[in-house]
Amino acid sequence: MTQAPSAPRPGASVHRDGGTSGPRSPRPGSDDSLRRRRRWAGILLAAPMTAYVVAFFVAPLVLLAVYSVSEFDLLTFEVRPGFSLDNYREMFGGTYVGAVVRSLTMTVAMTLACVVLGFPVALTIARATGRRKALLLLAVIVPYWISFVVRTYAWVELLSPTGAISELAAALGLVPDGTQLGYSTFAIGIGMVAGYLPLMVLPMFMALDRIDPALEEAAADMGLSRRRTFWKITVKLAMPGSIAGVLLVGIPAMGEYTIPAILGGSKTLMIGNVEADQFLSTGNYPFGAAIATTLMVVMLAVLFASRRRLDRLGDIT
Protein backbone atom coordinates (compact mmCIF):
# COMPACT_ATOMS: atom_id res chain seq x y z
CA MET A 1 0.00 0.00 0.00
CA THR A 2 1.51 3.30 -1.13
CA GLN A 3 1.08 6.53 0.80
CA ALA A 4 0.01 9.76 -0.90
CA PRO A 5 2.72 12.41 -0.96
CA SER A 6 2.25 14.91 1.83
CA ALA A 7 1.70 18.59 1.09
CA PRO A 8 4.79 20.78 1.40
CA ARG A 9 5.10 22.81 4.58
CA PRO A 10 4.50 26.56 4.42
CA GLY A 11 7.67 28.32 3.37
CA ALA A 12 9.31 25.06 2.12
CA SER A 13 10.79 25.02 -1.38
CA VAL A 14 9.71 22.29 -3.85
CA HIS A 15 12.41 20.69 -6.03
CA ARG A 16 11.89 19.32 -9.54
CA ASP A 17 12.01 15.72 -8.25
CA GLY A 18 9.12 16.48 -5.87
CA GLY A 19 11.27 16.72 -2.72
CA THR A 20 11.13 19.61 -0.32
CA SER A 21 13.59 21.37 1.89
CA GLY A 22 13.16 23.53 5.02
CA PRO A 23 12.04 27.17 5.06
CA ARG A 24 14.36 29.36 3.16
CA SER A 25 16.16 32.13 5.05
CA PRO A 26 15.36 35.59 3.70
CA ARG A 27 17.94 37.05 1.40
CA PRO A 28 19.81 40.11 2.74
CA GLY A 29 18.03 43.25 1.64
CA SER A 30 14.72 41.50 0.91
CA ASP A 31 11.38 42.65 2.42
CA ASP A 32 11.34 39.71 4.85
CA SER A 33 14.79 40.56 6.09
CA LEU A 34 13.89 44.22 6.61
CA ARG A 35 10.72 43.32 8.49
CA ARG A 36 12.65 40.93 10.71
CA ARG A 37 15.31 43.54 11.49
CA ARG A 38 12.66 46.17 12.30
CA ARG A 39 10.85 43.73 14.59
CA TRP A 40 14.02 42.97 16.54
CA ALA A 41 14.94 46.66 16.66
CA GLY A 42 11.49 47.43 18.13
CA ILE A 43 11.88 44.68 20.73
CA LEU A 44 15.33 45.94 21.77
CA LEU A 45 14.11 49.56 22.02
CA ALA A 46 11.11 48.58 24.15
CA ALA A 47 13.08 46.22 26.41
CA PRO A 48 14.41 48.84 28.93
CA MET A 49 10.99 50.47 29.46
CA THR A 50 9.30 47.07 29.66
CA ALA A 51 11.79 45.93 32.30
CA TYR A 52 11.26 49.19 34.23
CA VAL A 53 7.46 48.82 34.20
CA VAL A 54 7.63 45.15 35.22
CA ALA A 55 10.12 45.81 38.05
CA PHE A 56 8.56 48.94 39.54
CA PHE A 57 4.86 48.66 38.68
CA VAL A 58 3.76 45.11 37.85
CA ALA A 59 5.89 43.31 40.46
CA PRO A 60 4.73 45.52 43.40
CA LEU A 61 1.11 45.07 42.36
CA VAL A 62 1.52 41.31 42.19
CA LEU A 63 3.22 41.35 45.61
CA LEU A 64 0.32 43.43 46.95
CA ALA A 65 -2.22 40.92 45.62
CA VAL A 66 -0.26 38.00 47.14
CA TYR A 67 -0.10 39.74 50.53
CA SER A 68 -3.84 40.50 50.42
CA VAL A 69 -4.71 36.78 50.53
CA SER A 70 -2.10 35.92 53.17
CA GLU A 71 -2.83 35.46 56.86
CA PHE A 72 -1.71 37.62 59.78
CA ASP A 73 -1.02 36.27 63.27
CA LEU A 74 -2.15 38.85 65.85
CA LEU A 75 -0.08 37.19 68.59
CA THR A 76 3.27 37.00 66.83
CA PHE A 77 2.66 39.75 64.21
CA GLU A 78 3.88 37.37 61.55
CA VAL A 79 2.55 37.09 57.99
CA ARG A 80 1.88 33.50 56.92
CA PRO A 81 1.69 32.74 53.17
CA GLY A 82 -1.54 31.09 52.08
CA PHE A 83 -4.85 31.80 50.43
CA SER A 84 -7.60 33.34 52.52
CA LEU A 85 -10.31 35.88 51.72
CA ASP A 86 -10.80 36.81 55.38
CA ASN A 87 -9.14 40.20 54.84
CA TYR A 88 -11.69 41.11 52.18
CA ARG A 89 -14.57 39.86 54.36
CA GLU A 90 -13.31 41.95 57.27
CA MET A 91 -13.13 45.01 55.05
CA PHE A 92 -16.76 44.83 53.88
CA GLY A 93 -18.40 43.14 56.85
CA GLY A 94 -16.52 44.32 59.90
CA THR A 95 -15.78 47.53 61.71
CA TYR A 96 -14.45 49.25 58.64
CA VAL A 97 -17.52 49.09 56.40
CA GLY A 98 -18.51 52.52 57.71
CA ALA A 99 -15.16 53.94 56.58
CA VAL A 100 -15.66 52.39 53.11
CA VAL A 101 -19.17 53.85 52.75
CA ARG A 102 -18.05 57.23 54.11
CA SER A 103 -15.11 57.39 51.69
CA LEU A 104 -17.30 56.49 48.70
CA THR A 105 -19.97 59.02 49.69
CA MET A 106 -17.49 61.82 50.27
CA THR A 107 -15.64 61.07 47.03
CA VAL A 108 -18.85 61.26 44.98
CA ALA A 109 -20.10 64.39 46.80
CA MET A 110 -16.73 66.14 46.58
CA THR A 111 -16.33 65.30 42.88
CA LEU A 112 -19.80 66.64 42.09
CA ALA A 113 -19.04 69.80 44.07
CA CYS A 114 -15.84 70.29 42.06
CA VAL A 115 -17.80 69.85 38.79
CA VAL A 116 -20.44 72.39 39.83
CA LEU A 117 -17.88 74.91 41.08
CA GLY A 118 -15.23 74.25 38.47
CA PHE A 119 -17.32 74.56 35.30
CA PRO A 120 -18.24 78.27 35.71
CA VAL A 121 -14.65 79.08 36.63
CA ALA A 122 -13.29 77.22 33.58
CA LEU A 123 -15.90 78.85 31.32
CA THR A 124 -15.01 82.32 32.62
CA ILE A 125 -11.32 81.73 31.94
CA ALA A 126 -12.02 80.29 28.48
CA ARG A 127 -14.20 83.29 27.52
CA ALA A 128 -11.61 85.79 28.79
CA THR A 129 -9.02 87.24 26.44
CA GLY A 130 -5.46 88.51 26.55
CA ARG A 131 -3.87 89.42 29.86
CA ARG A 132 -7.08 88.79 31.82
CA LYS A 133 -7.09 85.13 30.73
CA ALA A 134 -3.43 84.76 31.73
CA LEU A 135 -4.07 86.28 35.16
CA LEU A 136 -7.09 84.05 35.79
CA LEU A 137 -5.11 80.96 34.80
CA LEU A 138 -2.29 82.06 37.07
CA ALA A 139 -4.76 82.42 39.96
CA VAL A 140 -5.73 78.77 39.50
CA ILE A 141 -2.19 77.47 39.13
CA VAL A 142 -0.36 79.54 41.81
CA PRO A 143 -1.87 77.68 44.83
CA TYR A 144 -0.25 74.52 43.47
CA TRP A 145 3.15 76.12 43.94
CA ILE A 146 2.53 75.88 47.70
CA SER A 147 2.91 72.58 49.49
CA PHE A 148 -0.28 70.52 49.68
CA VAL A 149 0.30 69.91 53.42
CA VAL A 150 0.82 73.62 54.12
CA ARG A 151 -2.40 74.52 52.29
CA THR A 152 -4.28 71.87 54.27
CA TYR A 153 -2.93 73.16 57.61
CA ALA A 154 -4.08 76.66 56.62
CA TRP A 155 -7.66 75.36 56.68
CA VAL A 156 -7.17 74.29 60.32
CA GLU A 157 -6.78 77.94 61.27
CA LEU A 158 -9.57 79.15 58.97
CA LEU A 159 -12.03 76.63 60.45
CA SER A 160 -11.01 77.19 64.09
CA PRO A 161 -13.45 79.02 66.46
CA THR A 162 -11.59 82.30 65.82
CA GLY A 163 -10.96 81.60 62.12
CA ALA A 164 -12.36 83.65 59.26
CA ILE A 165 -14.71 80.92 58.00
CA SER A 166 -16.12 80.21 61.47
CA GLU A 167 -16.65 83.90 62.21
CA LEU A 168 -18.32 84.46 58.83
CA ALA A 169 -20.66 81.50 59.42
CA ALA A 170 -21.49 82.86 62.89
CA ALA A 171 -22.15 86.34 61.48
CA LEU A 172 -24.57 84.83 58.94
CA GLY A 173 -26.34 82.96 61.73
CA LEU A 174 -25.43 79.55 60.36
CA VAL A 175 -23.60 78.38 63.50
CA PRO A 176 -23.31 79.66 67.09
CA ASP A 177 -20.45 82.01 67.83
CA GLY A 178 -17.19 80.22 68.68
CA THR A 179 -18.09 76.97 66.91
CA GLN A 180 -15.22 74.69 65.98
CA LEU A 181 -15.75 73.76 62.32
CA GLY A 182 -12.47 71.94 62.06
CA TYR A 183 -11.80 68.28 62.88
CA SER A 184 -15.08 67.12 61.35
CA THR A 185 -16.47 65.54 58.18
CA PHE A 186 -17.45 69.02 57.01
CA ALA A 187 -13.86 70.20 57.37
CA ILE A 188 -12.61 67.20 55.34
CA GLY A 189 -15.09 68.01 52.56
CA ILE A 190 -14.05 71.68 52.47
CA GLY A 191 -10.37 70.74 52.41
CA MET A 192 -10.82 68.17 49.63
CA VAL A 193 -12.83 70.53 47.41
CA ALA A 194 -10.29 73.33 47.92
CA GLY A 195 -7.36 70.98 47.31
CA TYR A 196 -8.68 69.24 44.19
CA LEU A 197 -10.66 72.04 42.50
CA PRO A 198 -7.75 73.16 40.25
CA LEU A 199 -7.48 69.60 38.91
CA MET A 200 -11.09 69.93 37.75
CA VAL A 201 -10.79 73.47 36.37
CA LEU A 202 -7.73 72.96 34.17
CA PRO A 203 -8.97 70.06 31.95
CA MET A 204 -12.39 71.73 31.70
CA PHE A 205 -10.70 74.93 30.57
CA MET A 206 -8.68 73.04 27.93
CA ALA A 207 -11.88 71.56 26.48
CA LEU A 208 -13.85 74.81 26.60
CA ASP A 209 -11.02 76.84 25.12
CA ARG A 210 -11.00 74.64 22.00
CA ILE A 211 -14.68 75.22 21.20
CA ASP A 212 -15.04 77.32 18.07
CA PRO A 213 -17.29 80.38 18.84
CA ALA A 214 -18.70 80.03 15.33
CA LEU A 215 -20.52 76.87 16.45
CA GLU A 216 -22.54 78.80 19.03
CA GLU A 217 -23.26 81.54 16.50
CA ALA A 218 -24.43 78.94 14.00
CA ALA A 219 -26.69 77.33 16.63
CA ALA A 220 -28.24 80.73 17.40
CA ASP A 221 -28.76 81.38 13.69
CA MET A 222 -30.59 78.06 13.44
CA GLY A 223 -33.05 79.18 16.11
CA LEU A 224 -31.73 77.43 19.22
CA SER A 225 -32.29 79.30 22.46
CA ARG A 226 -29.31 80.35 24.59
CA ARG A 227 -30.08 77.60 27.09
CA ARG A 228 -30.22 74.86 24.42
CA THR A 229 -27.12 76.26 22.73
CA PHE A 230 -25.27 76.15 26.05
CA TRP A 231 -26.35 72.54 26.63
CA LYS A 232 -26.01 71.23 23.08
CA ILE A 233 -22.72 72.95 22.20
CA THR A 234 -20.82 74.13 25.28
CA VAL A 235 -21.61 71.36 27.76
CA LYS A 236 -21.47 68.52 25.23
CA LEU A 237 -18.17 69.58 23.67
CA ALA A 238 -16.66 70.17 27.12
CA MET A 239 -17.60 66.64 28.22
CA PRO A 240 -14.13 65.09 27.51
CA GLY A 241 -12.50 67.69 29.76
CA SER A 242 -15.16 67.16 32.43
CA ILE A 243 -14.58 63.39 32.42
CA ALA A 244 -10.83 63.90 32.61
CA GLY A 245 -11.36 66.23 35.58
CA VAL A 246 -13.60 63.70 37.31
CA LEU A 247 -10.87 61.08 36.96
CA LEU A 248 -8.14 63.42 38.18
CA VAL A 249 -10.21 64.36 41.24
CA GLY A 250 -12.16 61.21 42.06
CA ILE A 251 -9.38 58.61 41.86
CA PRO A 252 -6.91 60.20 44.33
CA ALA A 253 -9.77 61.41 46.55
CA MET A 254 -10.95 57.85 47.13
CA GLY A 255 -7.73 56.94 48.93
CA GLU A 256 -7.01 60.37 50.38
CA TYR A 257 -4.96 60.23 53.58
CA THR A 258 -3.45 63.66 54.28
CA ILE A 259 -6.62 65.79 54.41
CA PRO A 260 -8.62 63.43 56.70
CA ALA A 261 -5.59 63.05 58.98
CA ILE A 262 -5.15 66.84 59.38
CA LEU A 263 -8.70 68.22 59.15
CA GLY A 264 -10.60 65.22 60.49
CA GLY A 265 -8.47 64.57 63.54
CA SER A 266 -9.44 61.27 65.11
CA LYS A 267 -13.20 61.86 64.73
CA THR A 268 -13.68 60.83 61.10
CA LEU A 269 -12.33 57.52 59.85
CA MET A 270 -11.65 57.27 56.12
CA ILE A 271 -10.48 54.23 54.19
CA GLY A 272 -7.16 55.90 53.35
CA ASN A 273 -6.40 56.36 57.05
CA VAL A 274 -7.36 52.75 57.79
CA GLU A 275 -4.99 51.55 55.07
CA ALA A 276 -2.11 53.71 56.31
CA ASP A 277 -2.62 52.54 59.90
CA GLN A 278 -2.41 48.90 58.83
CA PHE A 279 1.00 49.45 57.22
CA LEU A 280 2.51 52.04 59.59
CA SER A 281 1.05 51.28 63.03
CA THR A 282 -0.62 47.87 63.28
CA GLY A 283 1.73 46.00 60.96
CA ASN A 284 -1.16 44.03 59.46
CA TYR A 285 0.20 44.03 55.95
CA PRO A 286 -2.33 41.50 54.52
CA PHE A 287 -5.34 43.63 55.57
CA GLY A 288 -3.71 46.82 54.31
CA ALA A 289 -2.92 45.05 51.03
CA ALA A 290 -6.55 43.90 50.74
CA ILE A 291 -7.74 47.52 51.09
CA ALA A 292 -5.20 48.75 48.54
CA THR A 293 -6.08 45.96 46.08
CA THR A 294 -9.80 46.69 46.37
CA LEU A 295 -9.27 50.41 45.78
CA MET A 296 -7.06 49.63 42.81
CA VAL A 297 -9.70 47.36 41.23
CA VAL A 298 -12.44 49.97 41.74
CA MET A 299 -10.27 52.70 40.22
CA LEU A 300 -9.34 50.53 37.23
CA ALA A 301 -13.02 49.79 36.60
CA VAL A 302 -13.84 53.51 36.70
CA LEU A 303 -10.87 54.26 34.46
CA PHE A 304 -11.86 51.72 31.79
CA ALA A 305 -15.51 52.81 31.86
CA SER A 306 -14.45 56.45 31.47
CA ARG A 307 -12.09 55.51 28.65
CA ARG A 308 -14.91 53.88 26.72
CA ARG A 309 -17.07 56.94 27.28
CA LEU A 310 -14.25 59.21 26.03
CA ASP A 311 -13.82 57.05 22.93
CA ARG A 312 -17.52 57.41 22.11
CA LEU A 313 -17.35 61.18 22.65
CA GLY A 314 -14.29 61.29 20.40
CA ASP A 315 -16.27 59.57 17.64
CA ILE A 316 -19.08 62.10 18.05
CA THR A 317 -16.94 65.23 18.24
SULVENKA-V984430 format. One record per residue. RES is the residue in one small letter. PHI is phi in whole degrees, 0 to 359 (NA if undefined). Layout:
# SULVENKA-V984430
res: (RES RES)
phi: (PHI PHI)
This chain:
# SULVENKA-V984430
res: (m t q a p s a p r p g a s v h r d g g t s g p r s p r p g s d d s l r r r r r w a g i l l a a p m t a y v v a f f v a p l v l l a v y s v s e f d l l t f e v r p g f s l d n y r e m f g g t y v g a v v r s l t m t v a m t l a c v v l g f p v a l t i a r a t g r r k a l l l l a v i v p y w i s f v v r t y a w v e l l s p t g a i s e l a a a l g l v p d g t q l g y s t f a i g i g m v a g y l p l m v l p m f m a l d r i d p a l e e a a a d m g l s r r r t f w k i t v k l a m p g s i a g v l l v g i p a m g e y t i p a i l g g s k t l m i g n v e a d q f l s t g n y p f g a a i a t t l m v v m l a v l f a s r r r l d r l g d i t)
phi: (NA 265 265 289 298 283 289 296 291 300 89 276 270 254 275 297 279 92 281 233 234 290 301 282 284 297 288 303 91 283 297 297 295 294 297 295 293 293 296 292 296 296 297 294 292 278 300 299 293 297 296 296 296 296 287 252 237 291 299 298 293 296 298 297 295 295 296 294 255 274 249 238 269 290 277 256 58 254 261 255 297 168 226 215 260 298 297 289 296 295 292 262 234 250 291 268 295 296 294 296 297 297 294 297 297 292 296 296 296 292 294 298 297 294 295 295 280 282 297 299 295 296 293 297 293 294 278 287 228 57 294 297 297 297 293 294 297 297 296 280 276 305 304 286 282 265 304 301 292 296 297 291 293 297 290 298 289 295 264 289 303 256 282 294 292 295 291 294 295 292 294 277 79 280 222 297 296 82 284 273 273 283 54 210 296 299 296 297 298 299 295 289 297 295 285 258 302 301 291 272 292 296 294 297 298 300 287 290 291 272 288 287 302 295 294 292 295 294 296 294 295 277 100 287 288 296 292 290 296 298 284 286 256 293 292 295 286 273 299 302 293 294 294 298 295 298 292 296 269 291 294 291 293 299 252 300 239 294 297 299 291 271 270 265 59 255 273 242 261 247 294 294 291 298 298 296 297 296 277 264 248 286 82 273 298 300 291 298 293 296 296 296 295 296 299 296 295 299 293 295 297 297 296 292 296 293 297 295 296 295 297 295 296 296 293 286 280)
